[in-house]
Amino acid sequence: MLETDASLVTWRWHEIPSGPLTFQALRLAPHRLAYLDYEGEISGGRGHVERKVSGTYAPAVSPDTDSLIIELDAVQLRGHVKARHLQDDLWEFEFTPT
């Protein structure tokens, strides 16, 4: 989840990269900003939310963009991410740790 002015831009990653990695991920619908601080069950039996990584990123992300190059700064995930929209909700990410 990446925070924007109005919502969280969100993808489903299957793992947190520990080294250089290129992988695909599904973009999810924007989430409410309240999910930055929420952990627990999601209503309607839709699953569970658990924070795995928290930190900062730059530059700012627009929810309407089709490609990203950002710098992540978190204890659990520090490095450069290149992301590009492939088709529909499918994106490709390239992570390079720093």
N, CA, C and O atoms as CSV, one atom per row, in Angstrom:
chain,resi,resn,atom,element,x,y,z
A,1,MET,N,N,0.843,-1.171,0.000
A,1,MET,CA,C,0.000,0.000,0.000
A,1,MET,C,C,0.888,1.234,0.000
A,1,MET,O,O,1.786,1.366,0.832
A,2,LEU,N,N,0.635,2.119,-0.923
A,2,LEU,CA,C,1.350,3.386,-0.975
A,2,LEU,C,C,0.332,4.507,-0.771
A,2,LEU,O,O,-0.674,4.579,-1.475
A,3,GLU,N,N,0.602,5.370,0.191
A,3,GLU,CA,C,-0.332,6.432,0.543
A,3,GLU,C,C,-0.306,7.548,-0.494
A,3,GLU,O,O,0.762,8.009,-0.898
A,4,THR,N,N,-1.495,7.980,-0.920
A,4,THR,CA,C,-1.660,9.170,-1.751
A,4,THR,C,C,-2.463,10.172,-0.924
A,4,THR,O,O,-2.734,9.928,0.252
A,5,ASP,N,N,-2.842,11.283,-1.521
A,5,ASP,CA,C,-3.628,12.281,-0.792
A,5,ASP,C,C,-4.981,11.743,-0.342
A,5,ASP,O,O,-5.465,12.118,0.727
A,6,ALA,N,N,-5.599,10.874,-1.132
A,6,ALA,CA,C,-6.977,10.471,-0.859
A,6,ALA,C,C,-7.162,8.995,-0.534
A,6,ALA,O,O,-8.183,8.617,0.039
A,7,SER,N,N,-6.191,8.151,-0.889
A,7,SER,CA,C,-6.389,6.712,-0.700
A,7,SER,C,C,-5.039,5.997,-0.683
A,7,SER,O,O,-3.982,6.625,-0.742
A,8,LEU,N,N,-5.103,4.679,-0.602
A,8,LEU,CA,C,-3.906,3.841,-0.661
A,8,LEU,C,C,-3.886,3.091,-1.986
A,8,LEU,O,O,-4.818,2.345,-2.288
A,9,VAL,N,N,-2.848,3.277,-2.769
A,9,VAL,CA,C,-2.641,2.525,-4.000
A,9,VAL,C,C,-2.083,1.176,-3.558
A,9,VAL,O,O,-1.094,1.118,-2.828
A,10,THR,N,N,-2.724,0.084,-4.006
A,10,THR,CA,C,-2.453,-1.219,-3.403
A,10,THR,C,C,-2.250,-2.317,-4.436
A,10,THR,O,O,-2.965,-2.389,-5.435
A,11,TRP,N,N,-1.252,-3.180,-4.177
A,11,TRP,CA,C,-1.007,-4.393,-4.972
A,11,TRP,C,C,-0.896,-5.570,-4.021
A,11,TRP,O,O,-0.586,-5.395,-2.843
A,12,ARG,N,N,-1.145,-6.760,-4.525
A,12,ARG,CA,C,-0.978,-7.985,-3.736
A,12,ARG,C,C,0.355,-8.617,-4.107
A,12,ARG,O,O,0.510,-9.171,-5.196
A,13,TRP,N,N,1.318,-8.530,-3.188
A,13,TRP,CA,C,2.616,-9.180,-3.362
A,13,TRP,C,C,2.565,-10.502,-2.623
A,13,TRP,O,O,1.983,-10.573,-1.540
A,14,HIS,N,N,3.158,-11.551,-3.175
A,14,HIS,CA,C,3.164,-12.853,-2.526
A,14,HIS,C,C,4.320,-13.011,-1.547
A,14,HIS,O,O,4.315,-13.918,-0.715
A,15,GLU,N,N,5.308,-12.130,-1.648
A,15,GLU,CA,C,6.439,-12.189,-0.736
A,15,GLU,C,C,7.102,-10.825,-0.659
A,15,GLU,O,O,6.937,-9.984,-1.542
A,16,ILE,N,N,7.850,-10.623,0.410
A,16,ILE,CA,C,8.649,-9.415,0.553
A,16,ILE,C,C,10.039,-9.750,0.025
A,16,ILE,O,O,10.690,-10.651,0.554
A,17,PRO,N,N,10.510,-9.049,-1.003
A,17,PRO,CA,C,11.819,-9.391,-1.569
A,17,PRO,C,C,12.935,-9.214,-0.552
A,17,PRO,O,O,12.962,-8.230,0.188
A,18,SER,N,N,13.855,-10.172,-0.519
A,18,SER,CA,C,15.016,-10.063,0.359
A,18,SER,C,C,16.286,-9.790,-0.448
A,18,SER,O,O,17.349,-9.551,0.125
A,19,GLY,N,N,16.177,-9.826,-1.743
A,19,GLY,CA,C,17.288,-9.544,-2.641
A,19,GLY,C,C,16.721,-9.093,-3.973
A,19,GLY,O,O,15.509,-8.910,-4.091
A,20,PRO,N,N,17.559,-8.909,-4.977
A,20,PRO,CA,C,17.057,-8.493,-6.287
A,20,PRO,C,C,15.995,-9.474,-6.780
A,20,PRO,O,O,16.173,-10.690,-6.707
A,21,LEU,N,N,14.900,-8.933,-7.277
A,21,LEU,CA,C,13.797,-9.795,-7.683
A,21,LEU,C,C,12.906,-9.076,-8.678
A,21,LEU,O,O,12.603,-7.895,-8.513
A,22,THR,N,N,12.487,-9.795,-9.718
A,22,THR,CA,C,11.460,-9.326,-10.640
A,22,THR,C,C,10.271,-10.255,-10.490
A,22,THR,O,O,10.418,-11.476,-10.538
A,23,PHE,N,N,9.093,-9.677,-10.308
A,23,PHE,CA,C,7.901,-10.488,-10.068
A,23,PHE,C,C,6.658,-9.746,-10.547
A,23,PHE,O,O,6.705,-8.543,-10.808
A,24,GLN,N,N,5.564,-10.462,-10.659
A,24,GLN,CA,C,4.294,-9.868,-11.052
A,24,GLN,C,C,3.374,-9.799,-9.838
A,24,GLN,O,O,3.457,-10.624,-8.928
A,25,ALA,N,N,2.495,-8.799,-9.841
A,25,ALA,CA,C,1.563,-8.603,-8.736
A,25,ALA,C,C,0.260,-8.036,-9.273
A,25,ALA,O,O,0.238,-7.357,-10.299
A,26,LEU,N,N,-0.825,-8.324,-8.566
A,26,LEU,CA,C,-2.136,-7.818,-8.948
A,26,LEU,C,C,-2.426,-6.514,-8.230
A,26,LEU,O,O,-2.237,-6.403,-7.018
A,27,ARG,N,N,-2.885,-5.532,-8.986
A,27,ARG,CA,C,-3.320,-4.272,-8.396
A,27,ARG,C,C,-4.716,-4.472,-7.840
A,27,ARG,O,O,-5.591,-5.019,-8.512
A,28,LEU,N,N,-4.918,-4.030,-6.621
A,28,LEU,CA,C,-6.207,-4.117,-5.956
A,28,LEU,C,C,-6.906,-2.768,-6.013
A,28,LEU,O,O,-6.296,-1.758,-6.363
A,29,ALA,N,N,-8.160,-2.755,-5.673
A,29,ALA,CA,C,-8.908,-1.495,-5.609
A,29,ALA,C,C,-8.257,-0.584,-4.562
A,29,ALA,O,O,-7.662,-1.076,-3.604
A,30,PRO,N,N,-8.363,0.733,-4.736
A,30,PRO,CA,C,-7.812,1.642,-3.730
A,30,PRO,C,C,-8.416,1.337,-2.353
A,30,PRO,O,O,-9.589,0.985,-2.236
A,31,HIS,N,N,-7.599,1.480,-1.340
A,31,HIS,CA,C,-8.036,1.244,0.037
A,31,HIS,C,C,-8.149,2.572,0.782
A,31,HIS,O,O,-7.496,3.553,0.427
A,32,ARG,N,N,-8.976,2.588,1.805
A,32,ARG,CA,C,-9.109,3.770,2.661
A,32,ARG,C,C,-7.819,3.966,3.457
A,32,ARG,O,O,-7.127,3.005,3.790
A,33,LEU,N,N,-7.511,5.230,3.755
A,33,LEU,CA,C,-6.308,5.552,4.514
A,33,LEU,C,C,-6.305,4.894,5.896
A,33,LEU,O,O,-5.237,4.681,6.469
A,34,ALA,N,N,-7.469,4.572,6.436
A,34,ALA,CA,C,-7.563,3.925,7.752
A,34,ALA,C,C,-6.816,2.595,7.788
A,34,ALA,O,O,-6.413,2.151,8.864
A,35,TYR,N,N,-6.621,1.949,6.635
A,35,TYR,CA,C,-5.923,0.667,6.608
A,35,TYR,C,C,-4.425,0.791,6.901
A,35,TYR,O,O,-3.764,-0.226,7.111
A,36,LEU,N,N,-3.875,2.002,6.922
A,36,LEU,CA,C,-2.472,2.163,7.296
A,36,LEU,C,C,-2.231,1.742,8.740
A,36,LEU,O,O,-1.152,1.252,9.073
A,37,ASP,N,N,-3.223,1.928,9.592
A,37,ASP,CA,C,-3.075,1.630,11.011
A,37,ASP,C,C,-3.874,0.414,11.463
A,37,ASP,O,O,-3.846,0.072,12.645
A,38,TYR,N,N,-4.578,-0.241,10.560
A,38,TYR,CA,C,-5.471,-1.329,10.953
A,38,TYR,C,C,-4.789,-2.682,10.794
A,38,TYR,O,O,-4.119,-2.940,9.794
A,39,GLU,N,N,-4.967,-3.537,11.789
A,39,GLU,CA,C,-4.579,-4.941,11.693
A,39,GLU,C,C,-5.719,-5.756,12.286
A,39,GLU,O,O,-6.247,-5.403,13.341
A,40,GLY,N,N,-6.103,-6.839,11.623
A,40,GLY,CA,C,-7.168,-7.686,12.134
A,40,GLY,C,C,-8.041,-8.233,11.027
A,40,GLY,O,O,-7.689,-8.177,9.849
A,41,GLU,N,N,-9.194,-8.766,11.427
A,41,GLU,CA,C,-10.126,-9.381,10.486
A,41,GLU,C,C,-10.820,-8.318,9.629
A,41,GLU,O,O,-11.089,-7.208,10.088
A,42,ILE,N,N,-11.100,-8.680,8.382
A,42,ILE,CA,C,-11.852,-7.832,7.467
A,42,ILE,C,C,-13.289,-8.339,7.459
A,42,ILE,O,O,-13.521,-9.548,7.430
A,43,SER,N,N,-14.243,-7.434,7.484
A,43,SER,CA,C,-15.650,-7.820,7.537
A,43,SER,C,C,-16.038,-8.691,6.347
A,43,SER,O,O,-15.392,-8.662,5.300
A,44,GLY,N,N,-17.092,-9.457,6.527
A,44,GLY,CA,C,-17.594,-10.294,5.447
A,44,GLY,C,C,-16.745,-11.513,5.154
A,44,GLY,O,O,-16.880,-12.104,4.083
A,45,GLY,N,N,-15.870,-11.911,6.073
A,45,GLY,CA,C,-15.034,-13.089,5.865
A,45,GLY,C,C,-14.043,-12.943,4.723
A,45,GLY,O,O,-13.682,-13.932,4.085
A,46,ARG,N,N,-13.593,-11.705,4.455
A,46,ARG,CA,C,-12.694,-11.454,3.325
A,46,ARG,C,C,-11.220,-11.602,3.655
A,46,ARG,O,O,-10.369,-11.355,2.801
A,47,GLY,N,N,-10.902,-12.004,4.888
A,47,GLY,CA,C,-9.495,-12.230,5.195
A,47,GLY,C,C,-9.025,-11.483,6.415
A,47,GLY,O,O,-9.815,-11.080,7.268
A,48,HIS,N,N,-7.718,-11.306,6.480
A,48,HIS,CA,C,-7.042,-10.744,7.642
A,48,HIS,C,C,-5.988,-9.756,7.153
A,48,HIS,O,O,-5.318,-10.001,6.149
A,49,VAL,N,N,-5.843,-8.645,7.860
A,49,VAL,CA,C,-4.837,-7.638,7.538
A,49,VAL,C,C,-3.739,-7.690,8.591
A,49,VAL,O,O,-4.009,-7.642,9.790
A,50,GLU,N,N,-2.487,-7.791,8.124
A,50,GLU,CA,C,-1.345,-7.779,9.027
A,50,GLU,C,C,-0.237,-6.947,8.396
A,50,GLU,O,O,0.152,-7.191,7.253
A,51,ARG,N,N,0.267,-5.976,9.129
A,51,ARG,CA,C,1.332,-5.123,8.605
A,51,ARG,C,C,2.630,-5.910,8.570
A,51,ARG,O,O,3.049,-6.467,9.585
A,52,LYS,N,N,3.263,-5.959,7.418
A,52,LYS,CA,C,4.548,-6.638,7.242
A,52,LYS,C,C,5.695,-5.646,7.141
A,52,LYS,O,O,6.807,-5.930,7.586
A,53,VAL,N,N,5.427,-4.469,6.551
A,53,VAL,CA,C,6.445,-3.455,6.322
A,53,VAL,C,C,5.817,-2.087,6.552
A,53,VAL,O,O,4.675,-1.849,6.158
A,54,SER,N,N,6.558,-1.194,7.185
A,54,SER,CA,C,6.123,0.198,7.254
A,54,SER,C,C,7.353,1.066,7.091
A,54,SER,O,O,8.439,0.727,7.560
A,55,GLY,N,N,7.170,2.179,6.426
A,55,GLY,CA,C,8.283,3.078,6.170
A,55,GLY,C,C,7.831,4.200,5.263
A,55,GLY,O,O,6.653,4.557,5.233
A,56,THR,N,N,8.778,4.756,4.523
A,56,THR,CA,C,8.471,5.861,3.626
A,56,THR,C,C,8.873,5.496,2.202
A,56,THR,O,O,9.606,4.538,1.958
A,57,TYR,N,N,8.361,6.303,1.273
A,57,TYR,CA,C,8.738,6.135,-0.121
A,57,TYR,C,C,8.754,7.496,-0.794
A,57,TYR,O,O,8.118,8.436,-0.316
A,58,ALA,N,N,9.468,7.604,-1.889
A,58,ALA,CA,C,9.534,8.846,-2.658
A,58,ALA,C,C,9.833,8.489,-4.101
A,58,ALA,O,O,10.476,7.466,-4.336
A,59,PRO,N,N,9.417,9.247,-5.053
A,59,PRO,CA,C,8.551,10.412,-4.936
A,59,PRO,C,C,7.093,9.999,-4.760
A,59,PRO,O,O,6.775,8.811,-4.720
A,60,ALA,N,N,6.216,10.984,-4.656
A,60,ALA,CA,C,4.780,10.735,-4.501
A,60,ALA,C,C,4.252,9.925,-5.682
A,60,ALA,O,O,4.780,10.017,-6.791
A,61,VAL,N,N,3.218,9.139,-5.441
A,61,VAL,CA,C,2.621,8.272,-6.454
A,61,VAL,C,C,1.220,8.759,-6.774
A,61,VAL,O,O,0.446,9.091,-5.876
A,62,SER,N,N,0.904,8.799,-8.046
A,62,SER,CA,C,-0.456,9.108,-8.481
A,62,SER,C,C,-1.197,7.800,-8.704
A,62,SER,O,O,-0.624,6.859,-9.253
A,63,PRO,N,N,-2.468,7.716,-8.289
A,63,PRO,CA,C,-3.215,6.470,-8.496
A,63,PRO,C,C,-3.449,6.144,-9.970
A,63,PRO,O,O,-3.800,5.011,-10.298
A,64,ASP,N,N,-3.263,7.108,-10.855
A,64,ASP,CA,C,-3.572,6.914,-12.273
A,64,ASP,C,C,-2.363,6.579,-13.133
A,64,ASP,O,O,-2.505,6.447,-14.348
A,65,THR,N,N,-1.202,6.438,-12.558
A,65,THR,CA,C,0.008,6.211,-13.338
A,65,THR,C,C,0.116,4.768,-13.819
A,65,THR,O,O,-0.421,3.862,-13.182
A,66,ASP,N,N,0.804,4.545,-14.938
A,66,ASP,CA,C,1.027,3.202,-15.477
A,66,ASP,C,C,2.455,2.702,-15.273
A,66,ASP,O,O,2.778,1.575,-15.647
A,67,SER,N,N,3.309,3.535,-14.683
A,67,SER,CA,C,4.666,3.091,-14.355
A,67,SER,C,C,5.166,3.901,-13.169
A,67,SER,O,O,4.785,5.056,-12.978
A,68,LEU,N,N,6.023,3.274,-12.381
A,68,LEU,CA,C,6.559,3.900,-11.172
A,68,LEU,C,C,8.041,3.610,-11.060
A,68,LEU,O,O,8.502,2.537,-11.450
A,69,ILE,N,N,8.769,4.543,-10.539
A,69,ILE,CA,C,10.137,4.315,-10.084
A,69,ILE,C,C,10.205,5.000,-8.733
A,69,ILE,O,O,10.156,6.227,-8.646
A,70,ILE,N,N,10.319,4.205,-7.679
A,70,ILE,CA,C,10.297,4.778,-6.337
A,70,ILE,C,C,11.417,4.200,-5.483
A,70,ILE,O,O,11.961,3.133,-5.765
A,71,GLU,N,N,11.735,4.931,-4.448
A,71,GLU,CA,C,12.724,4.529,-3.458
A,71,GLU,C,C,11.972,4.190,-2.183
A,71,GLU,O,O,11.261,5.032,-1.634
A,72,LEU,N,N,12.128,2.950,-1.705
A,72,LEU,CA,C,11.502,2.512,-0.461
A,72,LEU,C,C,12.515,2.614,0.669
A,72,LEU,O,O,13.681,2.255,0.505
A,73,ASP,N,N,12.065,3.103,1.810
A,73,ASP,CA,C,12.946,3.223,2.967
A,73,ASP,C,C,12.225,2.668,4.193
A,73,ASP,O,O,11.507,3.388,4.888
A,74,ALA,N,N,12.427,1.390,4.441
A,74,ALA,CA,C,11.857,0.709,5.602
A,74,ALA,C,C,12.899,-0.274,6.116
A,74,ALA,O,O,13.757,-0.724,5.357
A,75,VAL,N,N,12.831,-0.602,7.375
A,75,VAL,CA,C,13.786,-1.558,7.938
A,75,VAL,C,C,13.697,-2.883,7.186
A,75,VAL,O,O,14.721,-3.496,6.881
A,76,GLN,N,N,12.470,-3.328,6.885
A,76,GLN,CA,C,12.255,-4.624,6.250
A,76,GLN,C,C,12.408,-4.600,4.733
A,76,GLN,O,O,12.522,-5.657,4.113
A,77,LEU,N,N,12.413,-3.417,4.126
A,77,LEU,CA,C,12.423,-3.320,2.663
A,77,LEU,C,C,13.025,-1.977,2.255
A,77,LEU,O,O,12.361,-0.942,2.313
A,78,ARG,N,N,14.284,-2.009,1.844
A,78,ARG,CA,C,14.971,-0.774,1.454
A,78,ARG,C,C,15.562,-0.982,0.069
A,78,ARG,O,O,16.341,-1.908,-0.157
A,79,GLY,N,N,15.175,-0.096,-0.864
A,79,GLY,CA,C,15.726,-0.208,-2.196
A,79,GLY,C,C,14.902,0.534,-3.228
A,79,GLY,O,O,14.019,1.327,-2.897
A,80,HIS,N,N,15.211,0.258,-4.491
A,80,HIS,CA,C,14.527,0.883,-5.632
A,80,HIS,C,C,13.508,-0.100,-6.193
A,80,HIS,O,O,13.765,-1.300,-6.280
A,81,VAL,N,N,12.367,0.421,-6.565
A,81,VAL,CA,C,11.331,-0.388,-7.205
A,81,VAL,C,C,10.954,0.267,-8.519
A,81,VAL,O,O,10.646,1.457,-8.578
A,82,LYS,N,N,10.984,-0.541,-9.577
A,82,LYS,CA,C,10.431,-0.127,-10.869
A,82,LYS,C,C,9.192,-0.973,-11.075
A,82,LYS,O,O,9.242,-2.197,-10.953
A,83,ALA,N,N,8.091,-0.331,-11.383
A,83,ALA,CA,C,6.839,-1.057,-11.607
A,83,ALA,C,C,6.211,-0.554,-12.892
A,83,ALA,O,O,6.248,0.636,-13.202
A,84,ARG,N,N,5.630,-1.496,-13.635
A,84,ARG,CA,C,4.947,-1.085,-14.860
A,84,ARG,C,C,3.692,-1.923,-15.041
A,84,ARG,O,O,3.650,-3.115,-14.736
A,85,HIS,N,N,2.687,-1.253,-15.543
A,85,HIS,CA,C,1.406,-1.888,-15.792
A,85,HIS,C,C,1.526,-2.758,-17.039
A,85,HIS,O,O,1.962,-2.280,-18.086
A,86,LEU,N,N,1.139,-4.044,-16.936
A,86,LEU,CA,C,1.213,-4.960,-18.073
A,86,LEU,C,C,-0.126,-5.038,-18.801
A,86,LEU,O,O,-0.206,-4.775,-20.001
A,87,GLN,N,N,-1.178,-5.403,-18.063
A,87,GLN,CA,C,-2.516,-5.484,-18.641
A,87,GLN,C,C,-3.521,-5.653,-17.512
A,87,GLN,O,O,-3.194,-6.208,-16.463
A,88,ASP,N,N,-4.722,-5.184,-17.720
A,88,ASP,CA,C,-5.784,-5.286,-16.721
A,88,ASP,C,C,-5.220,-4.878,-15.351
A,88,ASP,O,O,-4.746,-3.752,-15.197
A,89,ASP,N,N,-5.263,-5.777,-14.355
A,89,ASP,CA,C,-4.758,-5.473,-13.014
A,89,ASP,C,C,-3.355,-6.037,-12.781
A,89,ASP,O,O,-2.858,-5.992,-11.655
A,90,LEU,N,N,-2.715,-6.560,-13.810
A,90,LEU,CA,C,-1.402,-7.195,-13.677
A,90,LEU,C,C,-0.274,-6.176,-13.878
A,90,LEU,O,O,-0.252,-5.423,-14.851
A,91,TRP,N,N,0.660,-6.183,-12.919
A,91,TRP,CA,C,1.818,-5.299,-12.952
A,91,TRP,C,C,3.078,-6.133,-12.796
A,91,TRP,O,O,3.045,-7.228,-12.233
A,92,GLU,N,N,4.199,-5.605,-13.303
A,92,GLU,CA,C,5.501,-6.218,-13.094
A,92,GLU,C,C,6.345,-5.288,-12.220
A,92,GLU,O,O,6.413,-4.082,-12.457
A,93,PHE,N,N,6.981,-5.873,-11.210
A,93,PHE,CA,C,7.838,-5.132,-10.292
A,93,PHE,C,C,9.265,-5.644,-10.407
A,93,PHE,O,O,9.498,-6.845,-10.536
A,94,GLU,N,N,10.206,-4.728,-10.361
A,94,GLU,CA,C,11.620,-5.065,-10.305
A,94,GLU,C,C,12.194,-4.384,-9.058
A,94,GLU,O,O,12.243,-3.156,-8.981
A,95,PHE,N,N,12.623,-5.182,-8.097
A,95,PHE,CA,C,13.148,-4.658,-6.843
A,95,PHE,C,C,14.660,-4.810,-6.812
A,95,PHE,O,O,15.194,-5.881,-7.102
A,96,THR,N,N,15.348,-3.724,-6.456
A,96,THR,CA,C,16.798,-3.751,-6.291
A,96,THR,C,C,17.111,-3.206,-4.911
A,96,THR,O,O,16.886,-2.023,-4.655
A,97,PRO,N,N,17.629,-4.045,-4.008
A,97,PRO,CA,C,17.933,-3.557,-2.652
A,97,PRO,C,C,19.100,-2.585,-2.642
A,97,PRO,O,O,19.975,-2.624,-3.507
A,98,THR,N,N,19.090,-1.715,-1.647
A,98,THR,CA,C,20.209,-0.763,-1.473
A,98,THR,C,C,20.852,-0.962,-0.124
A,98,THR,O,O,21.807,-0.263,0.214
